[in-house]
Amino acid sequence: MSKQYFFEAGSFPDLSYAELIAVFEAFSLKKDIVHRYSQNVFVIKSNDIEKDVLLRIFNRLGGFIRFGEVIDDIDTFLNSFCEKKNKVVFGISVLGFNSNIFPKKLGNSIKKGLKEYGISSRFVAPKRDEKALNAAQIVHNSILEKGFELCVLPNNSEEIYGSTIDVQNVEEFGKRDLEKPYTDVEMGVLPPKLARIMINLTSLRDGVIWDPFCGSGTIPMEAAVLGFNFLASDIDSNAVHHTEENVKWLDEEEIIQDIFYESFRLDVQQPDHEIVKKLSNTDISAIVCEPYMGVPQKRVVYPEIAEKLLNNVKSLYKSLFDLIDKKIEKRGIKLVLIIPSYKTTNGWETFGIRELINNRWELQNSYFSGGRDLKWSRKNSIITRNIFILYRT
Ligand SMILES: C[S@@+](CC[C@H](N)C(=O)[O-])C[C@H]1O[C@@H](n2cnc3c(N)ncnc32)[C@H](O)[C@@H]1O
């Protein structure tokens, strides 16, 4: 019987789904082998994909927490640990809501069962009120090295089991977010996981990525970690310097190696002629960016403020599209961008992507998302980041 694998998405499963499909495409794998098993679990059914390839894919993703193998027979799986001489450390997680299984109860009965076979074990239970372990608990308890994590995967009609192979490297993401030398909170900083997702939505594995609004460099940094070469530019020369220093830090920390990059000051609304010439002669594979969205807002804004902020974003993007369409004239290029929605006293305000693009640009969201909106928005946040995937024909 062929093996099946599962990927568990993080907090934005529709966005994660699109990311998974895009990365499958980057690895020349067909999207129809990805089955949406439940809201946040995706099962891969295929006879001819190697586990190592899926593991490599998992390690590129920003929007996924777990990767594992579906277990055909739970007794055979547990028996395989009965030959272990050392103490087994194990965890239980239920990945979904439609289950009557409680991790603690199942964990205690497995512990008892192992004891009957003379195996001593340590059971790591999810935190109070949680049904799944978090990635940090799995790593800190060395669960995957010293034993196993058994996952219960329920959906509306069945319940299957899985064994975790790897979890997201949350510490590395956290380190890049919190320990990099420069962060410009006033300008707004993208979460590294979202930057990673956006880069992956290009469906590319290598090439050159350009971020024309680089700020302190979250997108260039994640691009470099994935092995892309990049261009980073910004109207603000301090931002360019901060990106350079942050990337140098990645190099010093040996997080990246052999990345070619250039960073320079560029106002997309008044682009310097020489830089435009250079950009048109550079082989750019994709543009990935987040525009300036105003000083981060703490409260719901008045509609007039939102309108002003949105007009600024629109005019910045219009200049960028003019630059690409009329001056740099790139064809066959991918563009992944963010349009914000602001929560106002009258409800949410945004504008449509169609206001920005001419018919050279193909909107690819529905191909990757199955018609669902691609959004990143934290609970109680007053800003939503809407993500769009474009291809210039
Ligand atoms: C929200 S920040 C980008 C943050 C970045 N993604 C990060 O995580 O650090 C937007 C950036 O756009 C830049 N910007 C604003 N107007 C610009 C223009 N006309 N041309 C180029 N960059 C511009 C700002 O200086 C700012 O650094």
PDBQT file of the ligand as one rigid body, heavy atoms in Angstrom, charges set to zero:
ROOT
HETATM    1  C1  LIG A 401       5.724  48.797   5.353  1.00  0.00    +0.000 C 
HETATM    2  S1  LIG A 401       7.317  49.259   4.887  1.00  0.00    +0.000 S 
HETATM    3  C2  LIG A 401       7.982  47.744   4.358  1.00  0.00    +0.000 C 
HETATM    4  C3  LIG A 401       8.372  46.918   5.514  1.00  0.00    +0.000 C 
HETATM    5  C4  LIG A 401       9.153  45.703   5.132  1.00  0.00    +0.000 C 
HETATM    6  N1  LIG A 401       8.329  44.749   4.384  1.00  0.00    +0.000 N 
HETATM    7  C5  LIG A 401       9.722  45.053   6.380  1.00  0.00    +0.000 C 
HETATM    8  O1  LIG A 401       9.185  44.031   6.823  1.00  0.00    +0.000 OA
HETATM    9  O2  LIG A 401      10.668  45.592   6.950  1.00  0.00    +0.000 OA
HETATM   10  C6  LIG A 401       7.145  50.141   3.391  1.00  0.00    +0.000 C 
HETATM   11  C7  LIG A 401       8.388  50.798   2.875  1.00  0.00    +0.000 C 
HETATM   12  O3  LIG A 401       8.029  51.517   1.686  1.00  0.00    +0.000 OA
HETATM   13  C8  LIG A 401       8.936  52.599   1.564  1.00  0.00    +0.000 C 
HETATM   14  N2  LIG A 401       8.411  53.577   0.605  1.00  0.00    +0.000 N 
HETATM   15  C9  LIG A 401       7.439  54.517   0.802  1.00  0.00    +0.000 A 
HETATM   16  N3  LIG A 401       7.283  55.253  -0.317  1.00  0.00    +0.000 NA
HETATM   17  C10 LIG A 401       8.146  54.780  -1.242  1.00  0.00    +0.000 A 
HETATM   18  C11 LIG A 401       8.453  55.123  -2.588  1.00  0.00    +0.000 A 
HETATM   19  N4  LIG A 401       7.833  56.127  -3.182  1.00  0.00    +0.000 N 
HETATM   20  N5  LIG A 401       9.369  54.405  -3.247  1.00  0.00    +0.000 NA
HETATM   21  C12 LIG A 401      10.031  53.377  -2.625  1.00  0.00    +0.000 A 
HETATM   22  N6  LIG A 401       9.801  53.029  -1.330  1.00  0.00    +0.000 NA
HETATM   23  C13 LIG A 401       8.867  53.700  -0.659  1.00  0.00    +0.000 A 
HETATM   24  C14 LIG A 401       9.058  53.119   2.988  1.00  0.00    +0.000 C 
HETATM   25  O4  LIG A 401      10.257  53.867   3.160  1.00  0.00    +0.000 OA
HETATM   26  C15 LIG A 401       9.027  51.823   3.800  1.00  0.00    +0.000 C 
HETATM   27  O5  LIG A 401      10.331  51.405   4.147  1.00  0.00    +0.000 OA
ENDROOT
TORSDOF 0
